[in-house]
Amino acid sequence: MLKRLLLTLCLFSTAALHGATPFPAMLDAYYEEYLALFPIDAAVYGDNDSRYDAVWPNEISAAHRAEVAALCDKYLAILGTYDRAKLARTEQLSYDTLKWSLEARRDLGRQFFHLLPVNQFSSPPLTFAQMASGKSVHPFKTERDFRNFISRAQGFSQWVDTAIANMKEGVAKGIVQPRILMERVLPQLEPLMADDPEKNVLFGPLQMLPTELTAADKDRLVADYTAAIRQVMLPAYGRLHAYIKADYLPHCRDTAGIGSLPGGQEAYASSVRWQTTTDLTPEQIHEIGLREVARIKGEMEKIRVRVGFKGTLPEFLRFVATDPSFSPFQSDEEVLAAFRAIEGRIMAQVPKFFGHLPRTKFEVRATEKFRAATAAHEYQPGTADGSRPGVFYVPISDLKRYRNPRMENLFLHEAIPGHHFQISLTVENSALPKFRRYDGNNAYVEGWALYTEALGPELGLYADPYQYLGMLYGDMHRAVRLVVDTGMHAKGWTREQAMDFGREAEGELPNLVSETERYMAWPAQALGYKIGQLKIRELRAAAEQQLGPRFDIRGFHDLVLMEGALPLSVLEARVQAWAAGLAAK
């Protein structure tokens, strides 16, 4: 395969000098170079390649960031050599998508986020631990799999040293994380430092050794892998923990957002563009959020009247958030069984609304206990070859606080027909160029998932008004995000101001603190959900109005899903062209 790749790249480079490279070959060459820089993406989406199976990239290093910038500049220049008008329709979609991605990635890479490499919500120390547990995207089926992860552990150790160096640079420049977030990180790292197979998930793979190995080979593998844990993984987590606790925490800030940091306004604007695929400003998004909050409050008020609750809307929301009757579960398995029952009801209806269904298998699992307390409900993609199912992870850290009114809309969003349909259908579509199969953007991916929450009545859900209220909670939650994310990062709101706004709009939610701190840790990421949903909803409404009885919901959904994760402007042009074509007929 390596010889074939080198030959392809050689032919591409030679032909490029004469401007004669076929457009699909250029896209393939781009994806190969991209994957070499972001190999964990291959593991996540199941596009495994022996060149990358043993690599943990140091994405926050100066060298890696320079390579990414060079990649963006190179392919933007190459795109400029093609006449877009002469490309086929699907190639024009690839042209527009790649151009947007390269420009946005290049701009994001100029910002200071490499100086903030660790947080409590989503960062490599958590990702590595999840992979190392043996229950995630890195396989532990063969001896080679184990030795590949030993190599990945060496790369992770180097990443930790770079992270510490970057944080020191951030301290010198006044670019540091909020103190409260780093205080959350310390207890996450502590169990990953423990030299105890019963308490540390890093030892998990030692319980799944390949059965075909001889006794001697097993002993040798156990010795080598145990040495990697004790000599590489545990010390890496120990160094990170020691630096944060002793040196970094005293320099951390009390502010919530990045806007007040040197270069913070530019960094936030860049992140907003990356996460929403729009040119909307933080101020515009803030105002959209305020309008949506007001609209959804009106819908919630209708539910309060419908169920006969006599108090005010805040009192009603407090009742639903605190009354024990909404926490009926006696075991983790009961929670998982309830989600599986929802799956069955939805699958009975989906053929009426989707022409294409994914082949990738699907499972519901409880989130690993080491990260359940700070994790959200989430979806982990499966693989097109069937080697790994898509998984809907359910965090159950306290059964007494696990409430059921949100279950139907959460399943629609994270599982079916949300992330599982969207990601699986994209990855399975071999007609797409690989960069569109295995890369995505937040506004499309999360916007689609949030759009599907409102499909509940069409899919036979929300018969219980409290489940419909759960959908409104979800919609309100994403609308609140528009307000508080921009509030903290662009308007200087405090963490407490953000929580006060969320509490007034949503009631006393049990995860209010962790959600607010999520937005602090990952600026603008939470904006993509609502912005994407509103655009997809807008496109459907416009097509329904234009086409009248000729509007085909299955055709619309297939159109949105089967082209991969398009930037919103590209998706809009695609849907408009589809509707215009049907109208002309």
C-alpha positions as CSV (number, residue, x, y, z in Angstrom):
1,M,0.0,0.0,0.0
2,L,2.9,2.4,0.8
3,K,4.3,1.9,-2.7
4,R,0.9,2.6,-4.2
5,L,0.5,5.7,-2.1
6,L,4.0,7.0,-3.1
7,L,3.3,6.4,-6.7
8,T,-0.1,8.2,-6.5
9,L,1.5,11.2,-4.8
10,C,4.4,11.2,-7.3
11,L,2.0,11.2,-10.2
12,F,-0.1,13.9,-8.5
13,S,2.9,16.1,-7.9
14,T,4.2,15.7,-11.5
15,A,0.8,16.3,-13.1
16,A,0.1,19.3,-10.8
17,L,3.0,21.1,-12.4
18,H,1.1,20.9,-15.7
19,G,-2.3,21.6,-14.1
20,A,-3.6,18.3,-15.4
21,T,-4.4,16.4,-12.2
22,P,-7.9,14.9,-12.3
23,F,-9.9,16.5,-9.5
24,P,-10.7,13.2,-7.7
25,A,-7.0,12.3,-7.6
26,M,-6.3,15.7,-6.0
27,L,-9.0,15.0,-3.4
28,D,-7.5,11.6,-2.6
29,A,-4.0,13.1,-2.3
30,Y,-5.3,15.8,0.1
31,Y,-7.0,13.2,2.3
32,E,-3.8,11.1,2.5
33,E,-1.8,14.1,3.7
34,Y,-4.6,15.1,6.1
35,L,-4.8,11.7,7.6
36,A,-1.0,11.6,8.2
37,L,-1.5,14.7,10.3
38,F,-4.7,13.6,12.1
39,P,-4.3,9.8,12.4
40,I,-6.7,9.4,15.4
41,D,-9.5,10.4,13.0
42,A,-8.7,7.1,11.2
43,A,-9.3,5.2,14.4
44,V,-12.5,7.0,15.2
45,Y,-14.1,6.4,11.9
46,G,-12.7,2.9,11.3
47,D,-10.5,3.9,8.3
48,N,-7.7,2.0,9.8
49,D,-4.3,1.9,8.1
50,S,-1.2,0.2,9.3
51,R,0.7,3.5,8.8
52,Y,-1.3,5.2,11.5
53,D,-2.4,2.5,14.0
54,A,0.7,3.0,16.2
55,V,0.7,6.8,16.1
56,W,-0.4,9.4,18.7
57,P,0.0,12.8,17.0
58,N,1.5,15.8,18.8
59,E,-1.1,18.2,17.4
60,I,-0.2,21.0,19.7
61,S,3.5,21.1,18.8
62,A,4.9,24.0,16.7
63,A,6.0,21.5,14.1
64,H,2.6,19.9,13.7
65,R,0.8,23.2,13.6
66,A,3.2,24.4,10.9
67,E,2.5,21.3,8.8
68,V,-1.2,21.9,9.1
69,A,-0.8,25.5,8.0
70,A,1.3,24.4,5.0
71,L,-1.2,21.8,4.1
72,C,-4.0,24.4,4.0
73,D,-1.9,26.9,1.9
74,K,-0.9,24.2,-0.5
75,Y,-4.3,22.9,-1.3
76,L,-5.9,26.3,-1.4
77,A,-3.4,27.2,-4.1
78,I,-4.1,23.9,-5.9
79,L,-7.9,24.5,-5.8
80,G,-7.3,27.8,-7.5
81,T,-6.0,26.0,-10.5
82,Y,-9.3,24.3,-11.2
83,D,-12.3,26.0,-13.0
84,R,-15.1,25.2,-10.6
85,A,-17.7,25.8,-13.3
86,K,-16.3,22.9,-15.4
87,L,-16.5,20.4,-12.5
88,A,-19.3,17.9,-12.1
89,R,-22.0,18.7,-9.5
90,T,-20.6,16.4,-6.8
91,E,-17.1,17.7,-7.5
92,Q,-18.4,21.3,-7.0
93,L,-19.7,20.2,-3.6
94,S,-16.2,18.8,-2.8
95,Y,-14.6,22.0,-4.1
96,D,-16.7,24.3,-2.0
97,T,-16.5,22.0,1.1
98,L,-12.7,21.7,0.9
99,K,-12.2,25.4,0.3
100,W,-14.3,26.3,3.3
101,S,-12.5,23.7,5.5
102,L,-9.0,24.8,4.5
103,E,-9.7,28.5,5.0
104,A,-11.4,27.9,8.4
105,R,-8.8,25.5,9.6
106,R,-5.9,27.8,8.6
107,D,-7.5,30.7,10.5
108,L,-8.2,28.6,13.6
109,G,-4.6,27.3,13.6
110,R,-3.4,30.9,14.0
111,Q,-5.1,31.3,17.3
112,F,-3.9,30.5,20.8
113,F,-5.8,27.3,21.5
114,H,-2.6,25.2,21.6
115,L,-1.7,27.1,24.8
116,L,-4.9,25.7,26.4
117,P,-4.4,22.0,25.7
118,V,-6.1,20.5,28.8
119,N,-9.6,20.8,30.1
120,Q,-12.2,18.8,32.0
121,F,-14.6,18.1,29.1
122,S,-12.8,17.1,25.9
123,S,-9.0,16.9,25.7
124,P,-6.4,14.2,24.8
125,P,-5.8,13.0,28.3
126,L,-9.4,11.9,28.5
127,T,-9.4,10.5,24.9
128,F,-6.2,8.5,25.5
129,A,-7.6,7.0,28.7
130,Q,-10.8,6.0,26.9
131,M,-8.8,4.4,24.1
132,A,-6.5,2.7,26.6
133,S,-9.4,1.1,28.4
134,G,-9.8,-1.4,25.6
135,K,-13.5,-0.4,25.1
136,S,-13.1,2.3,22.6
137,V,-11.8,2.8,19.1
138,H,-8.3,1.2,19.4
139,P,-8.7,-2.6,18.9
140,F,-7.0,-5.0,21.3
141,K,-7.5,-8.2,19.3
142,T,-4.0,-9.2,18.2
143,E,-0.5,-8.9,19.6
144,R,0.1,-6.2,17.0
145,D,-2.8,-4.2,18.4
146,F,-1.2,-4.2,21.9
147,R,2.2,-3.2,20.6
148,N,0.7,-0.5,18.4
149,F,-0.9,1.0,21.6
150,I,2.5,0.8,23.4
151,S,3.8,3.0,20.6
152,R,0.8,5.3,20.9
153,A,1.5,5.6,24.6
154,Q,5.0,6.8,23.8
155,G,3.5,9.5,21.5
156,F,1.0,10.5,24.3
157,S,3.9,10.9,26.7
158,Q,5.5,13.3,24.3
159,W,2.2,15.1,23.9
160,V,2.0,15.6,27.7
161,D,5.5,17.1,27.8
162,T,4.5,19.5,25.0
163,A,1.2,20.4,26.8
164,I,3.2,21.3,29.9
165,A,5.6,23.4,27.9
166,N,2.7,25.1,26.1
167,M,0.9,25.8,29.4
168,K,4.1,27.4,30.7
169,E,4.2,29.6,27.6
170,G,0.5,30.4,28.2
171,V,1.3,31.5,31.8
172,A,4.0,33.8,30.5
173,K,1.6,35.4,28.0
174,G,-1.4,35.5,30.3
175,I,-3.3,32.9,28.3
176,V,-4.5,30.3,30.8
177,Q,-7.6,28.3,31.7
178,P,-10.2,29.2,34.3
179,R,-9.2,27.9,37.7
180,I,-12.4,26.0,38.3
181,L,-11.9,23.9,35.1
182,M,-8.4,22.8,36.1
183,E,-9.7,22.0,39.6
184,R,-12.0,19.6,37.8
185,V,-9.2,18.1,35.8
186,L,-7.1,17.0,38.9
187,P,-9.6,14.3,40.2
188,Q,-10.0,13.0,36.6
189,L,-6.2,12.4,36.4
190,E,-5.8,10.8,39.8
191,P,-7.3,7.4,39.1
192,L,-5.3,7.3,35.9
193,M,-2.1,7.6,38.0
194,A,-3.0,4.6,40.2
195,D,-0.8,1.6,40.0
196,D,-3.7,-0.7,40.7
197,P,-5.3,-2.9,38.1
198,E,-8.6,-3.0,40.0
199,K,-8.9,0.8,39.9
200,N,-7.2,2.1,36.8
201,V,-8.8,1.6,33.3
202,L,-5.3,1.6,31.7
203,F,-4.9,-2.0,32.8
204,G,-8.1,-3.0,31.1
205,P,-6.6,-4.5,27.9
206,L,-4.6,-7.0,30.0
207,Q,-8.0,-8.8,30.6
208,M,-8.5,-9.3,26.8
209,L,-5.3,-10.9,25.7
210,P,-5.4,-12.7,22.3
211,T,-6.4,-16.3,22.9
212,E,-4.3,-17.7,20.1
213,L,-1.0,-16.7,21.7
214,T,1.2,-19.4,23.3
215,A,1.7,-19.2,27.1
216,A,5.2,-17.8,26.6
217,D,4.0,-15.2,24.1
218,K,1.3,-14.1,26.5
219,D,3.7,-13.8,29.3
220,R,6.0,-11.7,27.2
221,L,3.2,-9.5,26.0
222,V,1.8,-9.0,29.5
223,A,5.3,-8.0,30.7
224,D,5.8,-5.5,27.9
225,Y,2.4,-4.0,28.2
226,T,2.6,-3.7,32.0
227,A,5.9,-2.0,31.6
228,A,4.4,0.5,29.2
229,I,1.7,1.2,31.7
230,R,4.0,1.7,34.6
231,Q,6.9,3.3,32.8
232,V,5.1,5.4,30.2
233,M,1.4,5.9,30.9
234,L,1.3,6.4,34.7
235,P,4.3,8.7,34.7
236,A,2.8,10.8,31.9
237,Y,-0.4,11.3,33.9
238,G,1.6,11.9,37.0
239,R,3.7,14.7,35.4
240,L,0.6,16.4,34.1
241,H,-1.1,16.2,37.4
242,A,1.9,17.5,39.3
243,Y,2.5,20.5,37.0
244,I,-1.2,21.5,37.0
245,K,-1.5,21.2,40.8
246,A,1.7,22.8,41.9
247,D,2.5,25.3,39.1
248,Y,-0.4,26.0,36.8
249,L,-3.3,26.4,39.2
250,P,-1.9,29.4,41.0
251,H,-1.8,31.3,37.6
252,C,-5.2,30.3,36.4
253,R,-7.9,32.9,35.9
254,D,-11.2,33.6,37.6
255,T,-12.9,34.8,34.4
256,A,-15.1,32.5,32.4
257,G,-14.6,33.5,28.8
258,I,-11.6,33.9,26.5
259,G,-12.6,37.3,25.2
260,S,-10.6,39.2,27.8
261,L,-7.4,37.2,27.0
262,P,-4.7,38.7,24.7
263,G,-6.1,37.9,21.2
264,G,-9.2,36.5,22.8
265,Q,-11.8,38.3,20.6
266,E,-10.1,37.1,17.4
267,A,-9.7,33.6,18.7
268,Y,-13.4,33.4,19.6
269,A,-14.5,34.8,16.3
270,S,-12.4,32.2,14.5
271,S,-13.9,29.5,16.7
272,V,-17.4,30.7,15.9
273,R,-16.7,30.5,12.2
274,W,-15.3,27.0,12.6
275,Q,-18.1,25.7,14.7
276,T,-21.0,27.3,12.8
277,T,-19.7,27.4,9.2
278,T,-21.2,30.8,9.0
279,D,-20.1,34.4,9.1
280,L,-22.5,35.2,11.9
281,T,-21.0,37.4,14.5
282,P,-21.2,36.6,18.3
283,E,-23.6,39.5,18.7
284,Q,-25.9,38.2,16.0
285,I,-25.8,34.7,17.5
286,H,-26.6,36.2,20.9
287,E,-29.7,37.9,19.6
288,I,-30.8,34.7,17.8
289,G,-30.5,32.9,21.1
290,L,-32.6,35.4,23.0
291,R,-35.4,35.2,20.4
292,E,-35.4,31.4,20.5
293,V,-35.4,31.3,24.3
294,A,-38.6,33.5,24.3
295,R,-40.3,31.4,21.6
296,I,-39.6,28.1,23.4
297,K,-40.8,29.5,26.8
298,G,-44.1,30.1,25.1
299,E,-44.2,26.4,24.0
300,M,-43.3,25.3,27.5
301,E,-46.1,27.4,28.9
302,K,-48.6,25.5,26.7
303,I,-47.4,22.2,28.2
304,R,-47.8,23.6,31.8
305,V,-51.4,24.4,31.0
306,R,-52.0,21.1,29.2
307,V,-50.9,19.0,32.2
308,G,-52.9,21.2,34.6
309,F,-50.0,22.4,36.7
310,K,-51.2,25.4,38.8
311,G,-48.0,27.2,39.5
312,T,-45.8,29.4,37.4
313,L,-43.6,28.2,34.6
314,P,-40.4,28.3,36.7
315,E,-42.2,26.4,39.4
316,F,-43.4,23.9,36.8
317,L,-39.8,23.4,35.5
318,R,-38.6,23.0,39.1
319,F,-41.2,20.4,39.8
320,V,-40.2,18.4,36.7
321,A,-36.5,18.8,37.7
322,T,-36.9,17.7,41.3
323,D,-39.9,15.5,41.8
324,P,-38.9,11.9,42.6
325,S,-41.5,10.5,40.2
326,F,-39.3,11.5,37.3
327,S,-36.4,9.4,38.6
328,P,-38.0,5.9,38.6
329,F,-35.0,3.7,37.8
330,Q,-33.7,1.1,40.2
331,S,-30.6,0.0,38.2
332,D,-28.4,1.1,35.4
333,E,-29.8,-1.7,33.3
334,E,-33.3,-0.3,33.6
335,V,-32.1,2.9,32.1
336,L,-30.5,1.1,29.2
337,A,-33.6,-1.0,28.7
338,A,-35.8,2.1,28.5
339,F,-33.6,3.5,25.7
340,R,-33.7,0.2,23.8
341,A,-37.5,0.3,24.0
342,I,-37.5,3.8,22.5
343,E,-35.2,2.4,19.7
344,G,-37.8,-0.2,18.8
345,R,-40.6,2.3,18.5
346,I,-38.6,4.6,16.3
347,M,-37.3,1.9,14.0
348,A,-40.9,0.9,13.2
349,Q,-41.5,4.3,11.7
350,V,-38.2,5.4,10.0
351,P,-38.8,3.7,6.6
352,K,-41.6,6.3,6.1
353,F,-39.2,9.1,6.4
354,F,-35.8,7.8,5.2
355,G,-35.0,6.1,1.9
356,H,-31.6,5.0,3.0
357,L,-30.9,3.3,6.3
358,P,-27.4,2.5,7.7
359,R,-25.9,-0.9,7.6
360,T,-23.7,-0.2,10.6
361,K,-24.9,-1.9,13.8
362,F,-25.9,0.0,16.8
363,E,-25.7,-0.5,20.6
364,V,-26.7,1.3,23.8
365,R,-24.1,1.2,26.5
366,A,-23.5,2.9,29.9
367,T,-20.6,5.4,30.0
368,E,-17.5,4.1,31.7
369,K,-17.6,5.0,35.4
370,F,-14.3,6.9,35.4
371,R,-15.8,9.6,33.2
372,A,-19.5,9.3,33.8
373,A,-19.7,12.1,36.4
374,T,-18.5,14.7,33.9
375,A,-19.7,13.1,30.6
376,A,-22.7,14.0,28.5
377,H,-24.9,11.6,26.5
378,E,-22.9,11.0,23.4
379,Y,-22.5,8.9,20.3
380,Q,-19.3,7.1,19.2
381,P,-19.3,6.2,15.5
382,G,-19.2,2.6,14.2
383,T,-17.2,1.3,11.2
384,A,-18.5,0.7,7.7
385,D,-16.8,-2.8,7.7
386,G,-19.0,-3.9,10.6
387,S,-16.0,-4.4,13.0
388,R,-17.4,-1.9,15.5
389,P,-21.0,-0.8,16.1
390,G,-22.1,2.7,16.6
391,V,-22.5,3.3,20.4
392,F,-24.9,5.6,22.3
393,Y,-23.2,6.2,25.6
394,V,-25.4,6.9,28.6
395,P,-23.7,8.5,31.6
396,I,-25.3,7.2,34.8
397,S,-23.3,8.5,37.8
398,D,-26.2,8.8,40.2
399,L,-29.4,6.8,39.6
400,K,-31.4,9.0,42.0
401,R,-30.7,12.0,39.8
402,Y,-31.2,10.3,36.4
403,R,-34.5,11.7,35.1
404,N,-36.7,10.3,32.3
405,P,-38.4,13.3,30.6
406,R,-35.4,13.8,28.4
407,M,-35.0,10.3,27.2
408,E,-36.9,10.3,23.9
409,N,-35.3,13.5,22.5
410,L,-31.9,12.4,23.7
411,F,-32.2,9.1,21.8
412,L,-33.4,10.9,18.7
413,H,-30.4,13.2,18.8
414,E,-27.5,11.0,19.8
415,A,-28.7,7.8,18.2
416,I,-31.5,7.2,15.7
417,P,-32.1,9.1,13.4
418,G,-29.6,11.6,14.7
419,H,-25.8,10.9,14.9
420,H,-26.1,7.2,14.1
421,F,-27.9,7.7,10.8
422,Q,-25.9,10.8,9.7
423,I,-22.4,9.5,10.5
424,S,-23.0,5.9,9.4
425,L,-24.7,6.8,6.1
426,T,-21.8,9.2,5.3
427,V,-19.0,6.7,6.2
428,E,-20.8,3.9,4.3
429,N,-21.1,6.0,1.2
430,S,-18.1,4.9,-0.8
431,A,-19.1,7.2,-3.7
432,L,-18.0,10.2,-1.7
433,P,-14.4,11.2,-1.6
434,K,-12.8,10.2,1.6
435,F,-12.4,13.6,3.1
436,R,-16.2,14.0,2.9
437,R,-16.8,10.5,4.3
438,Y,-14.4,10.9,7.3
439,D,-14.4,14.6,8.0
440,G,-17.2,16.8,9.2
441,N,-18.3,20.1,10.7
442,N,-20.0,20.8,13.9
443,A,-22.9,22.9,12.6
444,Y,-24.0,20.2,10.1
445,V,-23.4,17.1,12.4
446,E,-25.0,18.6,15.5
447,G,-27.5,20.7,13.6
448,W,-28.9,17.5,12.0
449,A,-29.1,15.8,15.3
450,L,-31.0,18.6,16.9
451,Y,-33.3,18.9,13.9
452,T,-34.2,15.2,14.4
453,E,-35.4,15.9,17.9
454,A,-38.4,17.7,16.5
455,L,-39.2,14.6,14.3
456,G,-40.5,12.9,17.4
457,P,-44.3,13.2,16.7
458,E,-43.7,12.0,13.1
459,L,-41.8,9.0,14.4
460,G,-44.4,8.0,17.0
461,L,-42.8,9.6,20.1
462,Y,-43.8,12.4,22.5
463,A,-47.3,11.0,23.3
464,D,-46.4,11.7,26.9
465,P,-46.6,15.5,27.3
466,Y,-43.6,15.3,29.7
467,Q,-41.5,13.7,26.9
468,Y,-42.6,16.5,24.6
469,L,-41.5,18.9,27.3
470,G,-38.2,17.0,27.3
471,M,-37.8,17.9,23.6
472,L,-38.5,21.5,24.5
473,Y,-35.9,21.3,27.2
474,G,-33.5,20.1,24.6
475,D,-34.4,22.9,22.3
476,M,-34.2,25.5,25.1
477,H,-30.9,24.1,26.2
478,R,-29.4,24.7,22.8
479,A,-31.0,28.1,22.6
480,V,-29.6,29.0,26.0
481,R,-26.2,28.0,24.7
482,L,-26.3,30.7,22.0
483,V,-26.8,33.2,24.7
484,V,-24.4,32.1,27.5
485,D,-21.6,31.0,25.2
486,T,-21.5,34.3,23.5
487,G,-22.2,36.0,26.8
488,M,-19.1,34.5,28.5
489,H,-16.7,34.6,25.6
490,A,-17.7,37.9,23.8
491,K,-19.6,39.9,26.4
492,G,-17.6,39.2,29.5
493,W,-20.3,37.4,31.5
494,T,-19.2,35.5,34.6
495,R,-19.7,31.8,35.2
496,E,-22.4,32.8,37.7
497,Q,-24.2,35.1,35.2
498,A,-24.3,32.3,32.7
499,M,-25.7,29.9,35.2
500,D,-28.3,32.4,36.4
501,F,-29.5,32.8,32.8
502,G,-29.6,29.1,32.2
503,R,-31.4,28.5,35.5
504,E,-34.1,31.1,34.7
505,A,-34.7,29.7,31.3
506,E,-34.4,26.0,32.0
507,G,-35.1,25.5,35.6
508,E,-32.7,23.9,38.2
509,L,-31.1,21.2,36.0
510,P,-28.8,18.8,37.7
511,N,-26.1,19.3,35.1
512,L,-26.2,23.1,35.0
513,V,-22.7,23.5,36.5
514,S,-21.0,20.9,34.2
515,E,-22.8,22.3,31.1
516,T,-21.8,25.8,31.9
517,E,-18.2,24.7,32.5
518,R,-18.3,22.8,29.2
519,Y,-18.9,26.0,27.3
520,M,-16.0,27.6,29.2
521,A,-13.7,24.8,28.2
522,W,-14.7,24.6,24.5
523,P,-15.5,28.1,23.2
524,A,-18.2,28.2,20.4
525,Q,-18.6,24.4,20.1
526,A,-22.1,24.6,21.6
527,L,-23.2,27.1,19.0
528,G,-23.3,24.7,16.1
529,Y,-26.3,22.7,17.3
530,K,-28.9,25.5,17.2
531,I,-27.4,27.3,14.2
532,G,-27.4,24.1,12.2
533,Q,-30.8,23.1,13.3
534,L,-32.3,26.4,12.3
535,K,-30.8,26.3,8.9
536,I,-32.0,22.7,8.1
537,R,-35.5,23.6,9.4
538,E,-35.4,26.7,7.3
539,L,-34.4,24.8,4.2
540,R,-37.1,22.2,4.7
541,A,-39.8,24.8,5.2
542,A,-38.7,26.7,2.1
543,A,-38.8,23.5,0.0
544,E,-42.2,22.5,1.4
545,Q,-43.6,25.9,0.4
546,Q,-42.0,25.8,-3.0
547,L,-43.0,22.2,-3.9
548,G,-46.3,21.9,-2.1
549,P,-47.7,18.3,-2.5
550,R,-44.6,17.4,-4.6
551,F,-42.4,17.7,-1.5
552,D,-41.0,14.3,-0.6
553,I,-39.8,14.1,3.0
554,R,-37.8,10.9,2.3
555,G,-36.1,12.6,-0.6
556,F,-35.3,15.7,1.5
557,H,-33.8,13.7,4.3
558,D,-31.7,11.5,1.8
559,L,-30.5,14.7,0.1
560,V,-29.3,16.2,3.4
561,L,-27.7,12.9,4.7
562,M,-26.1,11.3,1.6
563,E,-23.7,14.1,0.6
564,G,-21.7,14.1,3.8
565,A,-21.2,16.9,6.3
566,L,-21.5,20.0,4.1
567,P,-20.9,23.6,5.4
568,L,-24.3,25.2,5.9
569,S,-23.8,27.6,2.9
570,V,-23.0,24.6,0.7
571,L,-25.9,22.6,2.0
572,E,-28.2,25.5,1.4
573,A,-27.2,25.8,-2.3
574,R,-27.6,22.1,-2.7
575,V,-31.1,22.0,-1.3
576,Q,-32.2,25.0,-3.3
577,A,-30.9,23.4,-6.5
578,W,-32.8,20.2,-5.7
579,A,-36.1,22.0,-5.0
580,A,-35.7,24.1,-8.1
581,G,-35.1,21.0,-10.2
582,L,-38.3,19.3,-8.9
583,A,-40.3,22.5,-9.3
584,A,-39.1,22.8,-12.9
585,K,-40.4,19.3,-13.6
